[in-house]
Amino acid sequence: MTQGEDSDGRREIGHINEGRKAEEDAALQARLSKLSNALAEHRNPDESETMTTPVLSGQSLGAANLGLRVLVEFISAISVGALIGWQIDAWVHTAPIFLIAFLFLGLAAGMLNIYRTALGPKKPGR
C-alpha cells in the first residue's frame, strides 16, 4: 500500500465514524423527545400550580425578622461583655476574673434585651 492509500483508508474510517456518531446522536435525540413526551403526558396540570414557592405573609416575615434581631442582640451582648472582660484582664494582668464577670454581665444584658423585646414597644403616656 502506498501512502496515499493509507490516508484514503483513514479518511473512509473517519467518515464511517462520523456517520455512526450522527446515527447515535439522532437515536439519542429520538429517545430524549420520546421521554419528554411521556413525562408531559404523565404530568398532572394541577401539580405545577402546587409546586410554586409558598407565599409568606407579612406577619410571618415580621416574626422571622424579630427572631433574627433578638438573636443578634443576644449574641452581640455576650460578645461585647466577653471582649470588655478580656481586655480588662489584659490590662490588669489578672486571671480571667474580669472575663468571666463581664461574660455574665453580657449574658444578663442579652436576657434583658430579649425581655424588653418580648414586652413590645412602650405605649405613649406611660
N, C-alpha and C positions, 0 to 999 in steps of 0.2 A: 504494500500500500504506500502511496505517496503521501506527502504532507498535506496536499490539497484534499485528498480523500478523507484523511483523518479529521480535518476541520469540517468537511461536509457532513461526516458521520456525527460529529459532535453537534453540529447545527440541527441535524434531524432529531437527535435525542433531546436537545433543548426545546424544539418545537413540540415534541411529544410531551415533555414535562409541563410545558406551558399549557398545552391542551388539557392535561389531567388536572392541573390547578384550576383552570377555568371551569371544568366539569364539576370539581369538588366545590368550588365557590357557588356555582349555580345550585348544586344539591343542598348545600348549607342554607342558602337564601330561601329555597323552597321549603325546607324544614322549619326555618325560622318564621316564615309567613304562615305556615300551617299551624304552628304553635301559637302565634299571635292571634290567629282567628279562633282557635279553640279556647284560648283564655278569654277573648272578648265575648264568646258565646256563653261561657260559664259565669262570667262576672255578673253580679247582681246590680241592677241600676241603683237601688237604694243604698248599696254598700258604699259607693263613692261619696254619698252625702254624709253618711255616718262616720266616715274616716277623716273628716275635716278636723282642724285644730279646735279644741274647745274654746268657747268664748268666755273670757274671765270678766266677771263683773267688777265694778269699781270698788265694791265692798271687799272682795277677796284680795284685790291688789292693794287696798289700803291696809288690810291686816298683814299681808306679807311685808309691806313697807314698814309698818310699825314693828313687826318682829325683827326685821333686819336692823332697824335703828336701835332697838333695845339691846340686841346682841353686840353691836359695835360699841355702844356706850359702856356696856358692862366690861367688855374685854379691854377697852381703852382705859377705863378707870383702874382696873387691876394692873395694867402695864405701866401706867404713869406712876402709880404708887410704888411698884417694884423698882422702877428706874430711879425714882427720888431716893428711896431707901438705899439702893446700891451705891448711888453717888455719895450720899452722906457717909456710908461705911468706907468708901474710898478716901474721902477727905479726912475722916477722923481716925482711920486705920484701926477699925474695930472688927470684931467678928460680925457675921451677918445679922446683928441685932436689929439695926435700923431697916435692913431689907425685909426682915420678917414683919416688923411692926408696920411699916408702910405698905407692905403687901396686904396685911389685914385691913388697914385703913382704906386702901383701894378697893378691896372686896366690899367693905361696908358702903363706900361711896357708890359703887356699882349697884348694890342692892337698893340703896336709897333712890337712885335714878330709875330703877325698874318700878319701885313703889310709886314714885311720882308720875311716871308714865301711865301706870295702871289706873291711877285716880282720874286721869284725864285733865283737860285744861281747866284752869280756875275760872269760876263764873265771876262776872263783874259785880261789884257791890259787896263782896265778901272778903 
